[in-house]
Amino acid sequence: FKSAVDRNRIKRLIREAYRLNKGEIFNNIEGSYAFLFLYIGKEIPGFEEIDKPVKAIFKNLITQANNEE
């Protein structure tokens, strides 16, 4: 995205989705993790378009971590 306003909007949406869902990870998994979220798209997303994939990623991570134990 050429406009800094658009890039910052996307970063804020990703941070908010992470903030709202991070309790799900840290309450169910022990250990340290680092996350990197990349948005690859042509249009500016809405919050719903960011929140659903973040929830799905966290759910998959919890499932994998519990299966390894």
PQR file with spaces between the fields and no chain letter, atoms N, CA, C, O and H, PARSE charges and radii, in Angstrom:
ATOM       1  N    PHE     1       0.842   -1.166    0.000 -0.4000 1.5000
ATOM       2  CA   PHE     1       0.000    0.000    0.000 -0.0000 2.0000
ATOM       3  C    PHE     1       0.891    1.233    0.000  0.5500 1.7000
ATOM       4  O    PHE     1       1.818    1.346    0.803 -0.5500 1.4000
ATOM       5  N    LYS     2       0.606    2.133   -0.888 -0.4000 1.5000
ATOM       6  CA   LYS     2       1.435    3.325   -1.014 -0.0000 2.0000
ATOM       7  C    LYS     2       1.214    4.302    0.134  0.5500 1.7000
ATOM       8  O    LYS     2       2.156    4.931    0.617 -0.5500 1.4000
ATOM       9  H    LYS     2      -0.147    2.042   -1.540  0.4000 1.0000
ATOM      10  N    SER     3      -0.014    4.421    0.559 -0.4000 1.5000
ATOM      11  CA   SER     3      -0.353    5.396    1.593 -0.0000 2.0000
ATOM      12  C    SER     3      -0.013    4.866    2.989  0.5500 1.7000
ATOM      13  O    SER     3      -0.396    3.752    3.347 -0.5500 1.4000
ATOM      14  H    SER     3      -0.780    3.910    0.167  0.4000 1.0000
ATOM      15  N    ALA     4       0.700    5.664    3.763 -0.4000 1.5000
ATOM      16  CA   ALA     4       1.049    5.279    5.133 -0.0000 2.0000
ATOM      17  C    ALA     4      -0.209    5.134    5.988  0.5500 1.7000
ATOM      18  O    ALA     4      -0.243    4.323    6.913 -0.5500 1.4000
ATOM      19  H    ALA     4       1.011    6.569    3.472  0.4000 1.0000
ATOM      20  N    VAL     5      -1.225    5.906    5.686 -0.4000 1.5000
ATOM      21  CA   VAL     5      -2.484    5.828    6.434 -0.0000 2.0000
ATOM      22  C    VAL     5      -3.080    4.435    6.280  0.5500 1.7000
ATOM      23  O    VAL     5      -3.553    3.849    7.255 -0.5500 1.4000
ATOM      24  H    VAL     5      -1.198    6.565    4.935  0.4000 1.0000
ATOM      25  N    ASP     6      -3.061    3.905    5.066 -0.4000 1.5000
ATOM      26  CA   ASP     6      -3.604    2.564    4.817 -0.0000 2.0000
ATOM      27  C    ASP     6      -2.763    1.492    5.513  0.5500 1.7000
ATOM      28  O    ASP     6      -3.311    0.575    6.125 -0.5500 1.4000
ATOM      29  H    ASP     6      -2.678    4.381    4.274  0.4000 1.0000
ATOM      30  N    ARG     7      -1.450    1.604    5.424 -0.4000 1.5000
ATOM      31  CA   ARG     7      -0.566    0.628    6.076 -0.0000 2.0000
ATOM      32  C    ARG     7      -0.772    0.644    7.584  0.5500 1.7000
ATOM      33  O    ARG     7      -0.838   -0.411    8.214 -0.5500 1.4000
ATOM      34  H    ARG     7      -1.006    2.349    4.927  0.4000 1.0000
ATOM      35  N    ASN     8      -0.875    1.821    8.158 -0.4000 1.5000
ATOM      36  CA   ASN     8      -1.074    1.933    9.604 -0.0000 2.0000
ATOM      37  C    ASN     8      -2.432    1.396   10.034  0.5500 1.7000
ATOM      38  O    ASN     8      -2.552    0.806   11.108 -0.5500 1.4000
ATOM      39  H    ASN     8      -0.822    2.678    7.646  0.4000 1.0000
ATOM      40  N    ARG     9      -3.443    1.589    9.218 -0.4000 1.5000
ATOM      41  CA   ARG     9      -4.785    1.060    9.524 -0.0000 2.0000
ATOM      42  C    ARG     9      -4.743   -0.460    9.602  0.5500 1.7000
ATOM      43  O    ARG     9      -5.309   -1.056   10.518 -0.5500 1.4000
ATOM      44  H    ARG     9      -3.346    2.068    8.346  0.4000 1.0000
ATOM      45  N    ILE    10      -4.075   -1.081    8.643 -0.4000 1.5000
ATOM      46  CA   ILE    10      -3.967   -2.537    8.631 -0.0000 2.0000
ATOM      47  C    ILE    10      -3.190   -3.021    9.853  0.5500 1.7000
ATOM      48  O    ILE    10      -3.574   -4.011   10.475 -0.5500 1.4000
ATOM      49  H    ILE    10      -3.616   -0.596    7.898  0.4000 1.0000
ATOM      50  N    LYS    11      -2.109   -2.340   10.202 -0.4000 1.5000
ATOM      51  CA   LYS    11      -1.331   -2.716   11.387 -0.0000 2.0000
ATOM      52  C    LYS    11      -2.175   -2.596   12.651  0.5500 1.7000
ATOM      53  O    LYS    11      -2.100   -3.455   13.529 -0.5500 1.4000
ATOM      54  H    LYS    11      -1.797   -1.536    9.697  0.4000 1.0000
ATOM      55  N    ARG    12      -2.978   -1.537   12.749 -0.4000 1.5000
ATOM      56  CA   ARG    12      -3.838   -1.371   13.930 -0.0000 2.0000
ATOM      57  C    ARG    12      -4.872   -2.484   14.016  0.5500 1.7000
ATOM      58  O    ARG    12      -5.151   -2.984   15.106 -0.5500 1.4000
ATOM      59  H    ARG    12      -3.039   -0.840   12.035  0.4000 1.0000
ATOM      60  N    LEU    13      -5.443   -2.880   12.881 -0.4000 1.5000
ATOM      61  CA   LEU    13      -6.433   -3.958   12.879 -0.0000 2.0000
ATOM      62  C    LEU    13      -5.803   -5.279   13.321  0.5500 1.7000
ATOM      63  O    LEU    13      -6.405   -6.025   14.093 -0.5500 1.4000
ATOM      64  H    LEU    13      -5.217   -2.474   11.996  0.4000 1.0000
ATOM      65  N    ILE    14      -4.606   -5.570   12.839 -0.4000 1.5000
ATOM      66  CA   ILE    14      -3.935   -6.813   13.221 -0.0000 2.0000
ATOM      67  C    ILE    14      -3.588   -6.791   14.702  0.5500 1.7000
ATOM      68  O    ILE    14      -3.776   -7.791   15.396 -0.5500 1.4000
ATOM      69  H    ILE    14      -4.116   -4.965   12.212  0.4000 1.0000
ATOM      70  N    ARG    15      -3.088   -5.671   15.192 -0.4000 1.5000
ATOM      71  CA   ARG    15      -2.752   -5.563   16.616 -0.0000 2.0000
ATOM      72  C    ARG    15      -3.987   -5.736   17.498  0.5500 1.7000
ATOM      73  O    ARG    15      -3.920   -6.390   18.539 -0.5500 1.4000
ATOM      74  H    ARG    15      -2.936   -4.859   14.629  0.4000 1.0000
ATOM      75  N    GLU    16      -5.102   -5.159   17.088 -0.4000 1.5000
ATOM      76  CA   GLU    16      -6.330   -5.272   17.874 -0.0000 2.0000
ATOM      77  C    GLU    16      -6.839   -6.705   17.882  0.5500 1.7000
ATOM      78  O    GLU    16      -7.273   -7.196   18.924 -0.5500 1.4000
ATOM      79  H    GLU    16      -5.156   -4.628   16.242  0.4000 1.0000
ATOM      80  N    ALA    17      -6.796   -7.378   16.752 -0.4000 1.5000
ATOM      81  CA   ALA    17      -7.227   -8.779   16.691 -0.0000 2.0000
ATOM      82  C    ALA    17      -6.333   -9.638   17.587  0.5500 1.7000
ATOM      83  O    ALA    17      -6.824  -10.529   18.281 -0.5500 1.4000
ATOM      84  H    ALA    17      -6.444   -6.979   15.906  0.4000 1.0000
ATOM      85  N    TYR    18      -5.035   -9.380   17.577 -0.4000 1.5000
ATOM      86  CA   TYR    18      -4.111  -10.112   18.443 -0.0000 2.0000
ATOM      87  C    TYR    18      -4.420   -9.815   19.912  0.5500 1.7000
ATOM      88  O    TYR    18      -4.476  -10.732   20.732 -0.5500 1.4000
ATOM      89  H    TYR    18      -4.636   -8.656   17.014  0.4000 1.0000
ATOM      90  N    ARG    19      -4.616   -8.556   20.239 -0.4000 1.5000
ATOM      91  CA   ARG    19      -4.875   -8.163   21.629 -0.0000 2.0000
ATOM      92  C    ARG    19      -6.126   -8.831   22.188  0.5500 1.7000
ATOM      93  O    ARG    19      -6.144   -9.267   23.339 -0.5500 1.4000
ATOM      94  H    ARG    19      -4.570   -7.812   19.573  0.4000 1.0000
ATOM      95  N    LEU    20      -7.162   -8.909   21.374 -0.4000 1.5000
ATOM      96  CA   LEU    20      -8.417   -9.496   21.831 -0.0000 2.0000
ATOM      97  C    LEU    20      -8.337  -11.007   21.981  0.5500 1.7000
ATOM      98  O    LEU    20      -9.081  -11.588   22.771 -0.5500 1.4000
ATOM      99  H    LEU    20      -7.147   -8.555   20.439  0.4000 1.0000
ATOM     100  N    ASN    21      -7.451  -11.650   21.239 -0.4000 1.5000
ATOM     101  CA   ASN    21      -7.404  -13.114   21.227 -0.0000 2.0000
ATOM     102  C    ASN    21      -6.177  -13.712   21.911  0.5500 1.7000
ATOM     103  O    ASN    21      -6.068  -14.936   21.992 -0.5500 1.4000
ATOM     104  H    ASN    21      -6.846  -11.178   20.597  0.4000 1.0000
ATOM     105  N    LYS    22      -5.262  -12.899   22.398 -0.4000 1.5000
ATOM     106  CA   LYS    22      -4.032  -13.433   22.975 -0.0000 2.0000
ATOM     107  C    LYS    22      -4.270  -14.201   24.268  0.5500 1.7000
ATOM     108  O    LYS    22      -3.479  -15.081   24.607 -0.5500 1.4000
ATOM     109  H    LYS    22      -5.351  -11.905   22.332  0.4000 1.0000
ATOM     110  N    GLY    23      -5.314  -13.898   24.984 -0.4000 1.5000
ATOM     111  CA   GLY    23      -5.631  -14.630   26.204 -0.0000 2.0000
ATOM     112  C    GLY    23      -5.902  -16.090   25.931  0.5500 1.7000
ATOM     113  O    GLY    23      -5.591  -16.946   26.759 -0.5500 1.4000
ATOM     114  H    GLY    23      -5.957  -13.183   24.709  0.4000 1.0000
ATOM     115  N    GLU    24      -6.472  -16.383   24.792 -0.4000 1.5000
ATOM     116  CA   GLU    24      -6.753  -17.756   24.394 -0.0000 2.0000
ATOM     117  C    GLU    24      -5.448  -18.565   24.288  0.5500 1.7000
ATOM     118  O    GLU    24      -5.412  -19.737   24.661 -0.5500 1.4000
ATOM     119  H    GLU    24      -6.725  -15.687   24.119  0.4000 1.0000
ATOM     120  N    ILE    25      -4.405  -17.947   23.789 -0.4000 1.5000
ATOM     121  CA   ILE    25      -3.109  -18.618   23.641 -0.0000 2.0000
ATOM     122  C    ILE    25      -2.420  -18.756   24.989  0.5500 1.7000
ATOM     123  O    ILE    25      -2.031  -19.859   25.374 -0.5500 1.4000
ATOM     124  H    ILE    25      -4.434  -16.994   23.486  0.4000 1.0000
ATOM     125  N    PHE    26      -2.267  -17.675   25.697 -0.4000 1.5000
ATOM     126  CA   PHE    26      -1.454  -17.682   26.905 -0.0000 2.0000
ATOM     127  C    PHE    26      -2.112  -18.395   28.071  0.5500 1.7000
ATOM     128  O    PHE    26      -1.428  -18.748   29.032 -0.5500 1.4000
ATOM     129  H    PHE    26      -2.583  -16.779   25.385  0.4000 1.0000
ATOM     130  N    ASN    27      -3.420  -18.618   28.016 -0.4000 1.5000
ATOM     131  CA   ASN    27      -4.101  -19.368   29.061 -0.0000 2.0000
ATOM     132  C    ASN    27      -4.079  -20.866   28.788  0.5500 1.7000
ATOM     133  O    ASN    27      -4.307  -21.655   29.704 -0.5500 1.4000
ATOM     134  H    ASN    27      -3.975  -18.331   27.235  0.4000 1.0000
ATOM     135  N    ASN    28      -3.809  -21.278   27.546 -0.4000 1.5000
ATOM     136  CA   ASN    28      -3.885  -22.685   27.177 -0.0000 2.0000
ATOM     137  C    ASN    28      -2.550  -23.321   26.821  0.5500 1.7000
ATOM     138  O    ASN    28      -2.463  -24.545   26.731 -0.5500 1.4000
ATOM     139  H    ASN    28      -3.623  -20.637   26.802  0.4000 1.0000
ATOM     140  N    ILE    29      -1.517  -22.529   26.619 -0.4000 1.5000
ATOM     141  CA   ILE    29      -0.224  -23.061   26.194 -0.0000 2.0000
ATOM     142  C    ILE    29       0.869  -22.481   27.081  0.5500 1.7000
ATOM     143  O    ILE    29       0.870  -21.293   27.405 -0.5500 1.4000
ATOM     144  H    ILE    29      -1.588  -21.534   26.692  0.4000 1.0000
ATOM     145  N    GLU    30       1.793  -23.346   27.463 -0.4000 1.5000
ATOM     146  CA   GLU    30       2.954  -22.885   28.221 -0.0000 2.0000
ATOM     147  C    GLU    30       4.127  -22.729   27.270  0.5500 1.7000
ATOM     148  O    GLU    30       4.195  -23.403   26.242 -0.5500 1.4000
ATOM     149  H    GLU    30       1.792  -24.311   27.200  0.4000 1.0000
ATOM     150  N    GLY    31       5.033  -21.855   27.606 -0.4000 1.5000
ATOM     151  CA   GLY    31       6.214  -21.654   26.778 -0.0000 2.0000
ATOM     152  C    GLY    31       6.199  -20.286   26.130  0.5500 1.7000
ATOM     153  O    GLY    31       5.261  -19.505   26.293 -0.5500 1.4000
ATOM     154  H    GLY    31       4.978  -21.308   28.441  0.4000 1.0000
ATOM     155  N    SER    32       7.260  -20.017   25.393 -0.4000 1.5000
ATOM     156  CA   SER    32       7.396  -18.727   24.719 -0.0000 2.0000
ATOM     157  C    SER    32       7.170  -18.895   23.223  0.5500 1.7000
ATOM     158  O    SER    32       7.617  -19.869   22.616 -0.5500 1.4000
ATOM     159  H    SER    32       8.022  -20.652   25.261  0.4000 1.0000
ATOM     160  N    TYR    33       6.485  -17.949   22.656 -0.4000 1.5000
ATOM     161  CA   TYR    33       6.206  -17.969   21.226 -0.0000 2.0000
ATOM     162  C    TYR    33       6.405  -16.574   20.655  0.5500 1.7000
ATOM     163  O    TYR    33       6.210  -15.571   21.343 -0.5500 1.4000
ATOM     164  H    TYR    33       6.122  -17.158   23.149  0.4000 1.0000
ATOM     165  N    ALA    34       6.791  -16.528   19.406 -0.4000 1.5000
ATOM     166  CA   ALA    34       6.889  -15.269   18.678 -0.0000 2.0000
ATOM     167  C    ALA    34       5.946  -15.366   17.483  0.5500 1.7000
ATOM     168  O    ALA    34       5.897  -16.394   16.807 -0.5500 1.4000
ATOM     169  H    ALA    34       6.949  -17.342   18.848  0.4000 1.0000
ATOM     170  N    PHE    35       5.207  -14.308   17.227 -0.4000 1.5000
ATOM     171  CA   PHE    35       4.250  -14.291   16.138 -0.0000 2.0000
ATOM     172  C    PHE    35       4.621  -13.230   15.119  0.5500 1.7000
ATOM     173  O    PHE    35       5.116  -12.158   15.466 -0.5500 1.4000
ATOM     174  H    PHE    35       5.247  -13.473   17.776  0.4000 1.0000
ATOM     175  N    LEU    36       4.376  -13.542   13.873 -0.4000 1.5000
ATOM     176  CA   LEU    36       4.558  -12.589   12.788 -0.0000 2.0000
ATOM     177  C    LEU    36       3.345  -12.731   11.886  0.5500 1.7000
ATOM     178  O    LEU    36       3.102  -13.798   11.323 -0.5500 1.4000
ATOM     179  H    LEU    36       3.973  -14.412   13.590  0.4000 1.0000
ATOM     180  N    PHE    37       2.595  -11.665   11.751 -0.4000 1.5000
ATOM     181  CA   PHE    37       1.412  -11.672   10.898 -0.0000 2.0000
ATOM     182  C    PHE    37       1.686  -10.816    9.672  0.5500 1.7000
ATOM     183  O    PHE    37       2.138   -9.676    9.787 -0.5500 1.4000
ATOM     184  H    PHE    37       2.792  -10.798   12.208  0.4000 1.0000
ATOM     185  N    LEU    38       1.415  -11.362    8.514 -0.4000 1.5000
ATOM     186  CA   LEU    38       1.570  -10.631    7.258 -0.0000 2.0000
ATOM     187  C    LEU    38       0.216  -10.525    6.584  0.5500 1.7000
ATOM     188  O    LEU    38      -0.534  -11.499    6.520 -0.5500 1.4000
ATOM     189  H    LEU    38       1.047  -12.288    8.420  0.4000 1.0000
ATOM     190  N    TYR    39      -0.089   -9.360    6.092 -0.4000 1.5000
ATOM     191  CA   TYR    39      -1.306   -9.182    5.316 -0.0000 2.0000
ATOM     192  C    TYR    39      -0.898   -9.034    3.858  0.5500 1.7000
ATOM     193  O    TYR    39      -0.186   -8.101    3.486 -0.5500 1.4000
ATOM     194  H    TYR    39       0.520   -8.569    6.144  0.4000 1.0000
ATOM     195  N    ILE    40      -1.362   -9.968    3.044 -0.4000 1.5000
ATOM     196  CA   ILE    40      -1.081   -9.923    1.615 -0.0000 2.0000
ATOM     197  C    ILE    40      -2.437   -9.815    0.927  0.5500 1.7000
ATOM     198  O    ILE    40      -3.171  -10.798    0.816 -0.5500 1.4000
ATOM     199  H    ILE    40      -1.940  -10.725    3.346  0.4000 1.0000
ATOM     200  N    GLY    41      -2.748   -8.652    0.486 -0.4000 1.5000
ATOM     201  CA   GLY    41      -4.022   -8.427   -0.168 -0.0000 2.0000
ATOM     202  C    GLY    41      -3.977   -7.144   -0.966  0.5500 1.7000
ATOM     203  O    GLY    41      -3.059   -6.336   -0.826 -0.5500 1.4000
ATOM     204  H    GLY    41      -2.152   -7.854    0.576  0.4000 1.0000
ATOM     205  N    LYS    42      -4.974   -6.973   -1.797 -0.4000 1.5000
ATOM     206  CA   LYS    42      -5.047   -5.795   -2.665 -0.0000 2.0000
ATOM     207  C    LYS    42      -5.915   -4.693   -2.080  0.5500 1.7000
ATOM     208  O    LYS    42      -5.779   -3.527   -2.451 -0.5500 1.4000
ATOM     209  H    LYS    42      -5.720   -7.630   -1.910  0.4000 1.0000
ATOM     210  N    GLU    43      -6.810   -5.059   -1.162 -0.4000 1.5000
ATOM     211  CA   GLU    43      -7.754   -4.087   -0.609 -0.0000 2.0000
ATOM     212  C    GLU    43      -7.573   -3.982    0.904  0.5500 1.7000
ATOM     213  O    GLU    43      -7.060   -4.899    1.545 -0.5500 1.4000
ATOM     214  H    GLU    43      -6.921   -6.006   -0.860  0.4000 1.0000
ATOM     215  N    ILE    44      -7.997   -2.861    1.459 -0.4000 1.5000
ATOM     216  CA   ILE    44      -7.936   -2.667    2.904 -0.0000 2.0000
ATOM     217  C    ILE    44      -9.032   -3.533    3.544  0.5500 1.7000
ATOM     218  O    ILE    44     -10.204   -3.405    3.190 -0.5500 1.4000
ATOM     219  H    ILE    44      -8.413   -2.116    0.938  0.4000 1.0000
ATOM     220  N    PRO    45      -8.657   -4.403    4.473 -0.5600 1.5000
ATOM     221  CA   PRO    45      -9.643   -5.307    5.071  0.2800 2.0000
ATOM     222  C    PRO    45     -10.437   -4.636    6.184  0.5500 1.7000
ATOM     223  O    PRO    45     -10.036   -3.605    6.725 -0.5500 1.4000
ATOM     224  N    GLY    46     -11.566   -5.242    6.510 -0.4000 1.5000
ATOM     225  CA   GLY    46     -12.324   -4.847    7.681 -0.0000 2.0000
ATOM     226  C    GLY    46     -11.849   -5.663    8.865  0.5500 1.7000
ATOM     227  O    GLY    46     -11.062   -6.595    8.705 -0.5500 1.4000
ATOM     228  H    GLY    46     -11.892   -6.079    6.071  0.4000 1.0000
ATOM     229  N    PHE    47     -12.320   -5.321   10.046 -0.4000 1.5000
ATOM     230  CA   PHE    47     -11.875   -6.035   11.243 -0.0000 2.0000
ATOM     231  C    PHE    47     -12.262   -7.505   11.193  0.5500 1.7000
ATOM     232  O    PHE    47     -11.477   -8.358   11.606 -0.5500 1.4000
ATOM     233  H    PHE    47     -12.960   -4.563   10.175  0.4000 1.0000
ATOM     234  N    GLU    48     -13.447   -7.819   10.701 -0.4000 1.5000
ATOM     235  CA   GLU    48     -13.907   -9.212   10.617 -0.0000 2.0000
ATOM     236  C    GLU    48     -12.968  -10.052    9.751  0.5500 1.7000
ATOM     237  O    GLU    48     -12.708  -11.214   10.061 -0.5500 1.4000
ATOM     238  H    GLU    48     -14.085   -7.126   10.365  0.4000 1.0000
ATOM     239  N    GLU    49     -12.466   -9.467    8.678 -0.4000 1.5000
ATOM     240  CA   GLU    49     -11.579  -10.185    7.759 -0.0000 2.0000
ATOM     241  C    GLU    49     -10.219  -10.470    8.391  0.5500 1.7000
ATOM     242  O    GLU    49      -9.512  -11.371    7.939 -0.5500 1.4000
ATOM     243  H    GLU    49     -12.677   -8.522    8.426  0.4000 1.0000
ATOM     244  N    ILE    50      -9.846   -9.736    9.404 -0.4000 1.5000
ATOM     245  CA   ILE    50      -8.584   -9.954   10.109 -0.0000 2.0000
ATOM     246  C    ILE    50      -8.807  -10.860   11.317  0.5500 1.7000
ATOM     247  O    ILE    50      -7.989  -11.738   11.589 -0.5500 1.4000
ATOM     248  H    ILE    50     -10.419   -9.004    9.771  0.4000 1.0000
ATOM     249  N    ASP    51      -9.898  -10.658   12.037 -0.4000 1.5000
ATOM     250  CA   ASP    51     -10.140  -11.371   13.288 -0.0000 2.0000
ATOM     251  C    ASP    51     -10.364  -12.865   13.082  0.5500 1.7000
ATOM     252  O    ASP    51      -9.830  -13.671   13.844 -0.5500 1.4000
ATOM     253  H    ASP    51     -10.563   -9.945   11.816  0.4000 1.0000
ATOM     254  N    LYS    52     -11.128  -13.249   12.084 -0.4000 1.5000
ATOM     255  CA   LYS    52     -11.410  -14.671   11.855 -0.0000 2.0000
ATOM     256  C    LYS    52     -10.149  -15.481   11.579  0.5500 1.7000
ATOM     257  O    LYS    52      -9.975  -16.535   12.191 -0.5500 1.4000
ATOM     258  H    LYS    52     -11.561  -12.595   11.465  0.4000 1.0000
ATOM     259  N    PRO    53      -9.261  -15.043   10.689 -0.5600 1.5000
ATOM     260  CA   PRO    53      -8.030  -15.825   10.485  0.2800 2.0000
ATOM     261  C    PRO    53      -7.121  -15.868   11.716  0.5500 1.7000
ATOM     262  O    PRO    53      -6.469  -16.883   11.959 -0.5500 1.4000
ATOM     263  N    VAL    54      -7.067  -14.794   12.487 -0.4000 1.5000
ATOM     264  CA   VAL    54      -6.240  -14.796   13.696 -0.0000 2.0000
ATOM     265  C    VAL    54      -6.778  -15.834   14.678  0.5500 1.7000
ATOM     266  O    VAL    54      -6.001  -16.578   15.275 -0.5500 1.4000
ATOM     267  H    VAL    54      -7.597  -13.969   12.290  0.4000 1.0000
ATOM     268  N    LYS    55      -8.087  -15.890   14.849 -0.4000 1.5000
ATOM     269  CA   LYS    55      -8.689  -16.900   15.723 -0.0000 2.0000
ATOM     270  C    LYS    55      -8.382  -18.307   15.225  0.5500 1.7000
ATOM     271  O    LYS    55      -8.076  -19.197   16.019 -0.5500 1.4000
ATOM     272  H    LYS    55      -8.718  -15.286   14.363  0.4000 1.0000
ATOM     273  N    ALA    56      -8.464  -18.510   13.912 -0.4000 1.5000
ATOM     274  CA   ALA    56      -8.189  -19.830   13.341 -0.0000 2.0000
ATOM     275  C    ALA    56      -6.729  -20.228   13.544  0.5500 1.7000
ATOM     276  O    ALA    56      -6.440  -21.384   13.851 -0.5500 1.4000
ATOM     277  H    ALA    56      -8.712  -17.788   13.267  0.4000 1.0000
ATOM     278  N    ILE    57      -5.819  -19.291   13.375 -0.4000 1.5000
ATOM     279  CA   ILE    57      -4.394  -19.560   13.590 -0.0000 2.0000
ATOM     280  C    ILE    57      -4.148  -19.944   15.038  0.5500 1.7000
ATOM     281  O    ILE    57      -3.433  -20.910   15.306 -0.5500 1.4000
ATOM     282  H    ILE    57      -6.054  -18.352   13.126  0.4000 1.0000
ATOM     283  N    PHE    58      -4.726  -19.207   15.972 -0.4000 1.5000
ATOM     284  CA   PHE    58      -4.536  -19.504   17.391 -0.0000 2.0000
ATOM     285  C    PHE    58      -5.132  -20.860   17.748  0.5500 1.7000
ATOM     286  O    PHE    58      -4.543  -21.615   18.521 -0.5500 1.4000
ATOM     287  H    PHE    58      -5.306  -18.423   15.753  0.4000 1.0000
ATOM     288  N    LYS    59      -6.297  -21.171   17.188 -0.4000 1.5000
ATOM     289  CA   LYS    59      -6.940  -22.455   17.465 -0.0000 2.0000
ATOM     290  C    LYS    59      -6.060  -23.607   16.964  0.5500 1.7000
ATOM     291  O    LYS    59      -5.904  -24.613   17.655 -0.5500 1.4000
ATOM     292  H    LYS    59      -6.776  -20.558   16.560  0.4000 1.0000
ATOM     293  N    ASN    60      -5.485  -23.460   15.760 -0.4000 1.5000
ATOM     294  CA   ASN    60      -4.595  -24.488   15.221 -0.0000 2.0000
ATOM     295  C    ASN    60      -3.338  -24.631   16.076  0.5500 1.7000
ATOM     296  O    ASN    60      -2.870  -25.746   16.305 -0.5500 1.4000
ATOM     297  H    ASN    60      -5.611  -22.642   15.199  0.4000 1.0000
ATOM     298  N    LEU    61      -2.795  -23.525   16.543 -0.4000 1.5000
ATOM     299  CA   LEU    61      -1.595  -23.564   17.379 -0.0000 2.0000
ATOM     300  C    LEU    61      -1.876  -24.291   18.694  0.5500 1.7000
ATOM     301  O    LEU    61      -1.056  -25.091   19.145 -0.5500 1.4000
ATOM     302  H    LEU    61      -3.175  -22.619   16.356  0.4000 1.0000
ATOM     303  N    ILE    62      -3.005  -24.024   19.301 -0.4000 1.5000
ATOM     304  CA   ILE    62      -3.378  -24.690   20.545 -0.0000 2.0000
ATOM     305  C    ILE    62      -3.534  -26.190   20.320  0.5500 1.7000
ATOM     306  O    ILE    62      -3.071  -26.995   21.128 -0.5500 1.4000
ATOM     307  H    ILE    62      -3.671  -23.374   18.934  0.4000 1.0000
ATOM     308  N    THR    63      -4.185  -26.560   19.224 -0.4000 1.5000
ATOM     309  CA   THR    63      -4.381  -27.972   18.908 -0.0000 2.0000
ATOM     310  C    THR    63      -3.056  -28.679   18.707  0.5500 1.7000
ATOM     311  O    THR    63      -2.854  -29.772   19.235 -0.5500 1.4000
ATOM     312  H    THR    63      -4.561  -25.906   18.568  0.4000 1.0000
ATOM     313  N    GLN    64      -2.155  -28.077   17.954 -0.4000 1.5000
ATOM     314  CA   GLN    64      -0.842  -28.677   17.711 -0.0000 2.0000
ATOM     315  C    GLN    64      -0.026  -28.776   18.983  0.5500 1.7000
ATOM     316  O    GLN    64       0.645  -29.784   19.203 -0.5500 1.4000
ATOM     317  H    GLN    64      -2.319  -27.189   17.525  0.4000 1.0000
ATOM     318  N    ALA    65      -0.066  -27.763   19.820 -0.4000 1.5000
ATOM     319  CA   ALA    65       0.705  -27.776   21.063 -0.0000 2.0000
ATOM     320  C    ALA    65       0.166  -28.852   22.014  0.5500 1.7000
ATOM     321  O    ALA    65       0.941  -29.519   22.699 -0.5500 1.4000
ATOM     322  H    ALA    65      -0.611  -26.944   19.641  0.4000 1.0000
ATOM     323  N    ASN    66      -1.138  -29.019   22.055 -0.4000 1.5000
ATOM     324  CA   ASN    66      -1.726  -30.039   22.933 -0.0000 2.0000
ATOM     325  C    ASN    66      -1.447  -31.445   22.405  0.5500 1.7000
ATOM     326  O    ASN    66      -1.304  -32.374   23.201 -0.5500 1.4000
ATOM     327  H    ASN    66      -1.768  -28.477   21.499  0.4000 1.0000
ATOM     328  N    ASN    67      -1.367  -31.625   21.106 -0.4000 1.5000
ATOM     329  CA   ASN    67      -1.073  -32.946   20.538 -0.0000 2.0000
ATOM     330  C    ASN    67       0.381  -33.338   20.764  0.5500 1.7000
ATOM     331  O    ASN    67       0.683  -34.527   20.869 -0.5500 1.4000
ATOM     332  H    ASN    67      -1.483  -30.870   20.460  0.4000 1.0000
ATOM     333  N    GLU    68       1.280  -32.378   20.840 -0.4000 1.5000
ATOM     334  CA   GLU    68       2.697  -32.665   21.065 -0.0000 2.0000
ATOM     335  C    GLU    68       2.968  -33.095   22.497  0.5500 1.7000
ATOM     336  O    GLU    68       3.943  -33.799   22.757 -0.5500 1.4000
ATOM     337  H    GLU    68       1.035  -31.412   20.755  0.4000 1.0000
ATOM     338  N    GLU    69       2.128  -32.686   23.416 -0.4000 1.5000
ATOM     339  CA   GLU    69       2.322  -33.021   24.830 -0.0000 2.0000
ATOM     340  C    GLU    69       1.881  -34.400   25.075  0.5500 1.7000
ATOM     341  O    GLU    69       1.959  -34.881   26.205 -0.5500 1.4000
ATOM     342  H    GLU    69       1.335  -32.114   23.204  0.4000 1.0000
